[in-house]
């Protein structure tokens, strides 16, 4: 990138010298810079149009791009207002949030002198809870300056070996929220898309009159809705006519304080009339009203559920088994972050054995079908490691992943173009693009078989 800029400037310098650029007034120089900026923005638009519409319908692509700028810009502005509201209501440290999975045997020391990792002589990285929605990069820097969190730590006490601290979030970032509410869910329920036999969501090459949408997304449920930002993001998207077929978004939350906060946020920001209904259910997602809502849902959003809020790996696995019993209707969609593959990779055969053994010991009314299914898988898979193990196989017998790469790339083309236009001269463009891509790729979609 730097080489291209240098070569371009070398070509431009001869022209500027011929025009005696050094004698130009500030106004004339600013006009040139403005023209260059407008040129760069138009190039970004054309690039996004080619990505979104490779067929070459440039007029349609340009109109779509302008619509995106209007809609996404308004959703972004609304979410920014919500962020400022939440920052005022919940200063950093107000709520004690889990930093490591309760089921993990690892600790996360936060000071020098902590126990080193066995056999490595290094201190484990401290982990700070930094909500991805509430805190942007400039907010994180302010937290560092105030001493609330740190970026680095001494990996070996008394040495100068420096490592980076870990951050954990229990919320989607703003980019992820815009992607889910303005691109992903609308595309899943849009008749201009088709669900192919190879499990891909693709835009139709030719529009078909009265075509059916790939999926029904009328009722969306956010499990562990916490701050209510998924609900509000969907509300803002619906108000901009982006989320057209979804009629109800429900947040399921067990924490009293979070329920109250969500009621306040919804009362303040969801004031304009819309066809979308926002509901809150104060319940566990595995029992009672919460479980009933999940059974009814078309789309279920899961972000870092269970792992950080239960006491052991076995209990974590039981939560997923119970969720499978509840979410069993063919065609129901799961939007997960992190991926189910990443989550289930942490379980072992011993965890399965411990779960079924614990069920028999407790003698309670547990699902015998779930136990039998697990045991059959164990016998069938044996010691086969190439298939990922019994737990992963059990997961694959429940859901299959939908490839939404086309939708994801459309969003990334828009966002990358926007950031590139805004920060055209920033040396951080590549790093920003990489982080954005990683976050969006971590949002995965699954369909119940």
N, C-alpha and C positions, 0 to 999 in steps of 0.2 A: 504493500500500500504506500509506504514511504517513498519507494523508488518511483512509482507512478506520479505522485505529487511533485517530486523533484523534476522529473522529465517534463511534466506539464508546465511547471513554473519556468523552466528554462526556455520553453517555446514562447511562453507569454512574455517573458522579460524583454525579448527583442522587440516585440510590438510596443510594449510600454515605453521602452527607451526611445523608440522612433517617435512616439507621441509626447516625449518630454514629460513623462509621468511625475518626475521629481518636482515640477513646477505647478502641478495641479493643486487646486484648493481642496480643503477638507470636504466640502460639499461634493465636488466632482469625484473625489476618491470614494466617498460613501455611496454615491450613485452606482459606481462600478461594483462595489462590494454587494450592494443590494441586488444588482442584476445577476451577479454570479450566484448569489444565494437562491434567487428565484429559478435560475437555470438548474441548480442542483436539486431543488425540490421537484421540478418537473421530471428530471431524470429518475428520481426516486419513484414518482407516480407511474412512469412508464414501466419501470422494472417490476413494480408490484402488479401492474396490469398484466404483464406477460406471465407472471407466476400464477395469478388467479385465473387468467383466461388465455391459455396457450393457443386456443383456436383462432385468435386474431380478431375477435370482435371488439375493436379498440374503443368505439363509442360506448358500448355496454360496459366494458371494463372501467372506463373513466367515470361513468355515472356510479358504478358500484363503489369505486374508490372514494368518490365524494360522499356517498352515503355512509361509508365506513367512517370517514373522518368526522362527520356530524354526529353519528350515533355513538361511536366509541369515545369521542371527545366528551360528550355529555355524560356518559356512564363514568368515565374517568373523573370528571369534575365532581360528580355526586359522591363517588367513593372517597375522594380526597376529603370532602366535608365530613363524611362518616369517620375517617381516620382521625381528623382533628378533634372531633367529639369524643371518640374513645380515648385518645391520649389525655384529654382533660379529665375524663371520668376515671381512668385507670392509669395513673402514673406508674412508671416502671417499678416493679417490685411489690405492687399492691396485692397481687394475687400470687401465691406460691404455686408454681406449676412444676410438674415432674420434668426432670432433665434427662434421666436415663430410664430405660424400662425397668419396672419393679421386678420383672422376671429375670433380669440380667444379674449375673454373678459379679459383674464388674462394678467397681466404684468409680467415682469421678472426682478426684481430689482437686481442690482449687487453690492450693498454696504450695510453696516450696516446702520440702520436708516430708511430703506425702510418700506413701509406700511405692516403690518402683514396680513396674510390671515384671512379673517373675521371669527370670532368665534374660531380661533385656537391659536392666539397669536404668530404665527410663520411667519418669512419672507419666501416668496416663493424662491425656488432655482434659482439662476442665471443660465443662459444658455449661453454657449460659442459655437460658430461655429467652429468645428474641423473636417476638411474634412477627411473621413475615408480612402481615398486612399492616400492622400498626407502625412498624419501623422501617423506613427507607434507609438507604446508605448514609444520607446526611444525618438522620436521626441516630443511627448506630454510632457514628463518629461523636455525636454529642454525648451519648451514654458513656462512651469510652473516656471522653474528656472529664466527665463528672465522676468517673470512678465506679460507675454502676456495673460495668462489664470490662473485660479486657480482650484484646485481640491475640496476644502472645503470652507464652509462659516458658519457664526454664524447664527443659526436658530432663536435665540432670542437675540436681541441687548443687549450687555453688559453681556451675559452669556457665558458659556463655552460649550453650546450645539452645537455640530458640525454636519453638514449635508454635503452630497456630491453634488457638482455642476452637472448640466446636460450638456451633449454635444449633438449637433445636426450636422448631416452630410447631404450634398446634393449629395454625390457621393457614389458609391459602394466601399467597401473595396477591397483590392487585392484578398483576398480569394474568395469573392463573384464574382469578375470578372473572375477568373480562373474557378470557378464552372459553371458560365453561359456559357462561351465561349468554354471550353474544355470538359464539361460533359453534361450540360443541353440541350443546343441547338443541339449538335451532336446526343444525344440520341433521342430527339424528331423527328429527321429526319433520323434515322438509321433503316434500314429494319430488323436488328437483334432484334429490340424491337417491341412490339405489344401494341396497345391501347385497353384495355379490356372493356367489357360492364359495369363494375363497376367503370369506369373512372380512371383506374390505368395504368401507363406506366410501362411495365414489359419486361424483356429480354426473348426472346423466349427460351423455353426448347430445341427445335430442330430447327436448321436453315432450312429455306425453300427456295429453289431455286426460284429466281425472285419474292420474296415476296415484297410487297409494304411497304414503310416507313409509320409510324403512321401519320406524318404530313409533310407538305411542309414548309421548312424554308429558301427558296431561298432569300427572301428579309426581312431583319431585320431593324427595325427603333427604334432608341433611342430618346425618347421624352425629351427635355431639356438636350442636350448632353454636355453642360458645358465645361469640360476640354477635352473631346474627348476620355476618357479612355475606354469606352465601345467599340468604333470603333477600337481603337488600340489593345485592348485585343482580339477582333475577328480577326483582321489582323494577330497578332502573332500566334493565334491558327490555322488559315488557312495556314500560312506559314509552320507550323509544321505538316500539313496534318491532323489536328484534326477536323477542321471545313470544311468538304469535300463538302457538298451540298449547302452551303450558297454562293450566288454569289454577293450579294450586301448588304452593311450595310450603313444606312443613319442616320445622326445626324440632328435633328431638334432643332434649337436654335434661340432665338429671340434677345439675347444680342450681341451688336456689338463687344465688347471687347472679349467675349468668342469665337465668330466666328473666330476672328483674331488669338487668341491663338490656337485654334484647327487646323487652316490651318498651322500654324508654326510647331505644334507638328507632324502632319501628314507628312509634307514635310521633317521633320528631321528623323522620325522613320519608316515610311512606304515606304521605298526606294527599297526593294527587290521585284522582280516580283512575282505576285500571281494572281490566278483567281478571287480573291475577290476584288470588287470595293468599295471604300470608297467615300461617298458623304456627303456634308453638305448643308442643306437648311436653309437659313436665313429667318425665318418666325415664326409666331404663329402656334401652332399645331392645332388650332381650325378653322383657316380660310386660304384661299389662298393656296399657294404651300405646306405648312405644312400639311393642311388637305388632300390634294390630295395624298401626300406620305403615310399618314396613311391609306387611303382607299386601296392603292395598296399593303400594307405590309402584309406579312405572319405572322410575329412576331413583337409585339410592346412592348418595354421595358419602364416601368414607375417606376421612383424612386422619391418618395416624390414630385409628381407633384401637381401643383395648390395651395395646402393648404397654403403654405408659401408665395405665390406670388399674392394673390388676397385680396380684401378689406373686404369681409364679408363671413359668412357661406352660405348665400343665393347665392352669386356670385360663391362660391366654388361648390355648388350643380349644378348651371347652367353649369359650366365647364364640369362636369361629364355627364350631360344630353346631351350636345353638342358632347362630345366624343362618347357617345353611338350612336348618329345619324351618326357619321362618320365611326366608327368601327362597322359595322353591317353585314359584310359578314360571313356567317356560316363557322366555322373552323378556323377563325383568332385566333391567340394566344396572350395572354397578359402575360408578365412576370412582376410581381408587387412586390414592396417593399416600404412600408409595405403592408400587405394583404388588399384586397378590403373590407373584413369584418371589419378590424380595421378602415379603412378610413370611411366607411359608417355608422359605429356605432355612429359617432359623430353628425350625422344629426337627426333632430326631425321632427315631423309632422308640427310644426310651421314653420320650414325652408321650407318645401314643400309648405305650404300655402303662405308664404312670396314670394317664387319664382313665383308661378302662379299669385298671386296678382300683383306683380311687372310687370309681362309680360302684364297683362291686362291694367295696368296704363300707361305703356310706349307706348302701342299701336303699337309696332314695329313688324317687320316680324319674329315672333318667331315660334317655332314648336308647332302647335296646337295639333299634335299627342302626343307629349311629355306631354303636360298639361293634355289632356284627359286620358292618360295612368296613370299618377300619381293620378288623381282624382278617377278613377275607382278602383285603388288599395286602396285608402283611404276608399272608401265605402265598399269594400270587406273585408278589414282587420279589420276595425273598431278599437276597443280598444284591439285587440289581441296582447299581448306582447310576448307570447311564440314563435312566429314566427320571432321575431326580428324587427317588425315594417314595415311600408310601404316602406321606402327607401331601406331597406335590401331586401325586397321581390322584389322590382323593379330591384335591382341589380341581384338577382338570376334568374329573367326572362330574363336577358341579357346574362349572362355567367354562366358556371359551372366550378368548380375547378377540375384540373387534379392532381391526386395523383402521385407525382414523388419521393416517399420515397425511392424506390430502387436505383434510380440515386443518390439521395442525400446521402444515406448511403455509396455508393461506393466511392464518393468523400471524405466523412468524414473519412472513413477507411484509405484512402491514406494519407490525411492530418494529422490525429491523429498519424498514424504510423510514418510519417516524423518528426513531432514535438517531438514525444516520443523518437525517435532515436537521434535527435539532442540535446534534453534537458533531457536525461535519468535521470540525477541526480537533476533536478530542482524541487523545491517544488511548483512551479507555474503550473505544468502540468495540474492538474485538473481544475484550473481556466481558463487556456488558452483553453482547450478542450471545456469547457462549453460555453465560449464566442464565439468560432468558431461555435459550433453547433447552438447556438441561431441566429447568423448572417445568417447562411445558411438556417435555417428553416424559416427565415423571407422572403425569396425569394419564391414567390408562382406563380403558373401557372394556367391560366384560358383559356377556349375555348368559343368563341362566339357561341351561340346556333343558 
